[in-house]
């Protein structure tokens, strides 16, 4: 299996009379139940069956990721904290005098405690999105009550206490301006005409602009992925605009094929300028080629396209690019297909 890890979920319902000893007994019983051979084997079998599912393996990673994130978000709403125990860390004897301790930190959406030990020292590391440190302080106080010798160290990671960066503030300001524009235009339209007319188009335009800028901001560290997202958004938004304004066909005649051509050409430029490795650009070129080759062919076959030249040029360029990839970058192409599609 790829990227495998296991976990168990421990729950405890607190009552006013619940004591720390009651919690320990409950956790002990749940550990005994969840860490049995049969339960672990059943979970492993379920995960392996998902990994080997032929239908799921054919779904591209770009489609799987949003659903996995959504499932993680929904499933994590009932989780208050996560504990990860790496266990004992062993190093070659000649290195021991140069190592004082090991520490482990993991990103989290709520609260996470990680632990590991080296030599005779155990390190418990908290990461949390909760502003105050009451939980950590109560944890330390409980250790002291149990007469466990401990020392508290706060991290001094660079930028840990810095304010939000300027790009985030600019994006928030832009979001607010888009909302202001939509509200003001709707207000003026209603006061002037007594109904909503042209303001709906302004609102829709502001939303489309905000959506494109949002994707550009979130995906700014990966320009190729950014461009693919922008292409999909522009294509879908263009078709919707065309339909809602009285179908004229400009979205499929010009916008979609010319947009795909622009993305394909710009991807090659970005790849050359940034000197990207094959693994960094291969999947995005294949996605752009498939988008620019398959969708126009479907539209041409359905008779939706009336202006043939842009779509035909787009199909030919996309086809030639895919052929070039398979001829001159065959190993890299096959490797990326196997990695992304799990085949």
C-alpha positions in Angstrom: 0.0 0.0 0.0 1.0 3.6 -0.5 1.1 6.2 2.3 -0.3 3.8 4.9 -0.9 4.7 8.5 -3.2 3.4 11.1 -5.2 5.0 13.9 -7.8 4.3 16.5 -10.5 6.6 17.8 -11.0 6.9 21.6 -14.0 8.7 23.0 -15.0 9.6 26.5 -18.3 11.2 27.7 -17.6 13.4 30.7 -20.0 13.8 33.6 -19.7 16.1 36.6 -18.6 13.1 38.7 -16.1 11.8 36.2 -12.6 11.4 37.7 -9.2 11.0 36.1 -9.1 7.4 37.2 -12.4 6.7 35.3 -10.9 8.2 32.2 -7.8 6.0 32.5 -9.9 2.9 32.8 -12.1 3.8 29.9 -9.1 4.5 27.7 -7.4 1.3 28.8 -10.5 -0.8 27.8 -10.8 0.9 24.4 -7.2 0.3 23.7 -7.6 -3.3 24.6 -10.5 -3.6 22.2 -9.2 -1.6 19.3 -5.6 -3.1 19.3 -6.8 -6.7 19.0 -5.5 -8.7 16.1 -9.0 -9.1 14.5 -9.9 -5.4 14.6 -6.5 -4.4 13.1 -6.7 -7.0 10.4 -10.2 -5.9 9.5 -9.1 -2.3 9.1 -6.1 -3.3 7.0 -8.4 -5.4 4.8 -10.7 -2.4 4.2 -7.8 -0.1 3.4 -6.2 -2.6 1.0 -9.6 -3.2 -0.8 -9.9 0.6 -1.3 -6.3 0.8 -2.6 -6.9 -2.1 -5.0 -10.3 -1.0 -6.2 -10.0 -0.8 -10.0 -12.5 2.0 -10.4 -10.9 4.2 -7.7 -7.5 3.6 -9.2 -8.6 5.1 -12.5 -9.8 8.3 -10.9 -7.2 11.1 -11.2 -5.6 12.4 -8.0 -6.9 15.9 -8.8 -10.4 14.6 -8.5 -9.8 12.4 -5.4 -8.1 15.2 -3.4 -11.2 17.5 -2.9 -13.4 14.5 -1.9 -10.7 13.3 0.6 -10.4 16.8 2.0 -14.2 17.1 2.4 -14.3 13.7 4.1 -11.5 14.6 6.4 -13.2 17.8 7.3 -16.6 16.2 8.0 -15.1 13.3 9.9 -12.8 15.5 12.0 -15.6 17.6 13.5 -16.1 15.1 16.3 -12.3 14.9 17.1 -11.1 17.1 19.9 -7.5 16.1 20.0 -5.0 13.7 18.3 -2.2 11.8 20.0 0.7 10.3 17.9 3.4 8.2 19.6 6.5 7.6 17.6 8.0 5.6 20.4 11.7 5.0 21.1 14.2 6.5 18.8 17.5 4.6 18.5 20.7 6.0 16.9 24.2 4.5 16.4 26.2 4.7 19.6 28.8 7.1 18.1 26.1 9.7 17.5 24.6 9.7 21.0 27.0 12.2 22.6 26.0 14.8 19.9 22.2 14.4 20.4 20.4 15.9 23.3 16.8 15.1 22.4 14.4 14.5 19.6 11.1 16.3 19.2 8.2 15.8 16.9 5.6 18.3 15.7 2.7 17.8 13.3 0.3 20.2 11.8 -3.3 20.0 13.0 -6.8 21.6 12.6 -7.4 21.4 16.4 -5.0 20.0 19.0 -2.3 17.4 18.6 0.1 15.8 21.0 3.2 14.0 19.7 5.6 12.0 21.8 8.9 10.3 21.3 11.8 9.3 23.5 15.6 9.1 23.2 17.8 7.8 25.9 16.2 8.5 29.3 14.3 11.6 28.1 10.8 11.6 26.7 9.5 14.7 24.7 5.8 15.6 24.5 5.1 18.2 21.8 1.9 20.2 21.5 0.7 21.8 18.3 -2.6 23.7 18.5 -4.7 26.2 16.7 -6.3 27.2 20.0 -5.0 30.7 20.9 -4.5 30.2 24.6 -2.4 27.5 26.3 -4.8 26.5 29.0 -4.8 22.8 27.9 -1.1 22.6 27.9 -0.8 24.3 31.3 -3.4 21.9 32.8 -1.5 19.0 31.3 1.7 20.0 32.9 -0.1 20.6 36.2 -1.5 17.1 36.1 2.0 15.6 35.5 3.3 17.6 38.6 0.4 16.3 40.7 1.4 12.8 39.7 5.0 13.7 40.8 6.3 13.3 37.2 9.5 15.3 36.7 9.0 17.6 33.7 10.4 20.7 32.1 8.5 23.1 29.9 10.0 24.6 26.8 8.3 26.9 24.4 9.2 26.8 20.7 11.1 29.7 19.1 10.4 28.8 15.5 11.1 31.6 13.0 7.9 33.5 12.2 5.8 31.7 14.8 4.5 34.9 16.4 4.6 37.1 13.3 1.5 38.8 12.1 -0.3 37.6 9.0 1.6 38.2 5.8 0.8 41.1 3.5 -0.6 38.9 0.6 -3.3 37.5 3.0 -4.4 41.0 4.0 -4.5 42.1 0.4 -6.7 39.1 -0.5 -9.0 39.9 2.3 -9.3 43.5 1.2 -10.0 42.4 -2.3 -12.8 40.1 -1.1 -14.3 42.9 0.9 -14.2 45.2 -2.2 -16.0 42.6 -4.3 -18.7 42.3 -1.8 -19.0 46.1 -1.5 -19.2 46.4 -5.3 -22.0 43.8 -5.5 -24.0 45.4 -2.7 -23.7 49.0 -3.9 -24.6 48.1 -7.5 -27.7 46.2 -6.4 -28.7 49.0 -4.2 -28.3 51.6 -7.0 -30.2 49.4 -9.5 -33.1 48.9 -7.1 -33.3 52.6 -6.1 -33.1 53.7 -9.8 -35.3 51.1 -11.4 -37.3 49.5 -8.6 -36.0 46.0 -9.5 -32.8 44.1 -10.0 -31.5 44.2 -13.6 -28.0 45.0 -14.7 -26.8 44.7 -11.1 -27.1 40.9 -11.4 -24.5 40.9 -14.2 -22.1 43.0 -12.1 -22.6 40.7 -9.1 -21.9 37.6 -11.3 -18.9 39.3 -12.8 -17.5 40.2 -9.4 -18.0 36.6 -8.2 -16.2 35.2 -11.2 -13.4 37.6 -10.7 -13.2 36.8 -7.0 -13.2 33.1 -7.7 -10.3 33.3 -10.2 -8.3 35.5 -7.9 -9.0 33.2 -5.0 -7.7 30.2 -7.0 -4.7 32.2 -8.1 -3.9 33.1 -4.5 -4.4 29.6 -3.1 -2.5 27.9 -5.9 0.2 30.6 -6.3 3.0 28.3 -5.4 2.3 25.9 -8.3 1.8 27.9 -11.4 1.0 24.9 -13.6 -1.7 23.6 -11.3 -3.0 27.2 -11.0 -3.3 27.4 -14.8 -5.3 24.2 -15.0 -7.7 25.4 -12.4 -8.1 28.7 -14.1 -8.8 27.0 -17.4 -11.6 24.9 -15.9 -13.1 27.9 -14.2 -13.0 30.1 -17.3 -14.5 27.3 -19.4 -17.4 26.6 -17.0 -18.0 30.3 -16.3 -17.9 31.1 -20.0 -20.5 28.5 -20.9 -22.8 29.6 -18.1 -22.5 33.3 -19.2 -23.2 32.2 -22.8 -26.3 30.3 -21.7 -27.7 32.9 -19.4 -27.2 35.8 -21.8 -28.9 34.1 -24.7 -26.8 31.4 -26.4 -24.6 32.7 -29.1 -21.9 30.0 -29.0 -18.9 32.2 -28.4 -17.9 30.1 -25.3 -17.4 26.9 -27.3 -16.4 28.6 -30.6 -13.6 30.8 -29.2 -13.2 30.9 -25.4 -12.7 27.2 -24.7 -10.3 26.3 -27.6 -8.3 29.6 -27.4 -8.1 29.3 -23.6 -6.8 25.7 -23.8 -4.2 26.8 -26.4 -3.1 29.7 -24.2 -2.7 27.5 -21.2 -0.7 24.9 -23.2 1.7 27.5 -24.6 2.2 29.2 -21.3 2.9 25.9 -19.5 5.8 25.3 -21.9 7.1 28.8 -21.2 6.8 28.3 -17.4 8.5 24.9 -17.6 11.4 26.3 -19.6 11.8 29.5 -17.5 11.6 27.7 -14.1 13.7 24.7 -15.5 11.2 22.2 -14.0 11.9 18.5 -13.7 9.7 16.1 -15.6 7.8 15.0 -12.5 6.9 18.6 -11.8 5.2 19.4 -15.2 4.3 16.1 -16.8 0.9 15.5 -15.3 -0.2 19.1 -16.0 0.8 19.0 -19.6 -1.2 15.7 -20.0 -4.2 17.3 -18.3 -4.0 20.4 -20.5 -3.6 18.2 -23.6 -6.5 16.0 -22.6 -8.7 19.0 -21.9 -7.8 20.7 -25.2 -8.1 17.6 -27.2 -11.1 15.6 -25.9 -13.6 18.4 -25.1 -13.4 20.2 -28.4 -13.8 16.8 -30.2 -16.9 16.0 -28.2 -18.4 19.5 -29.0 -17.5 19.1 -32.7 -19.1 15.7 -32.8 -22.2 17.0 -31.1 -22.5 19.8 -33.6 -22.4 22.5 -31.0 -19.4 24.3 -32.5 -20.1 26.6 -35.5 -16.7 28.1 -36.0 -14.4 25.2 -36.7 -10.9 26.7 -37.0 -10.1 27.4 -33.3 -11.3 24.0 -32.2 -9.5 22.1 -34.9 -6.3 24.0 -34.2 -6.7 23.3 -30.5 -7.3 19.6 -31.1 -4.3 19.2 -33.4 -1.9 21.1 -31.0 -3.1 19.0 -28.0 -2.8 15.8 -29.9 0.7 16.6 -31.2 1.8 17.6 -27.6 0.5 14.3 -26.2 2.3 12.3 -29.0 5.5 14.2 -28.3 5.3 13.3 -24.6 4.7 9.6 -25.3 7.5 9.5 -27.9 10.2 11.6 -26.3 9.2 11.4 -22.6 7.8 7.9 -22.5 9.3 6.7 -19.2 8.4 9.9 -17.4 4.9 9.9 -18.8 4.2 6.3 -17.9 5.7 6.9 -14.4 3.4 9.8 -13.8 0.3 8.0 -15.1 1.1 5.1 -12.8 1.6 7.4 -9.8 -1.4 9.6 -10.4 -3.9 6.9 -11.4 -2.5 4.1 -9.2 -2.1 1.7 -12.1 
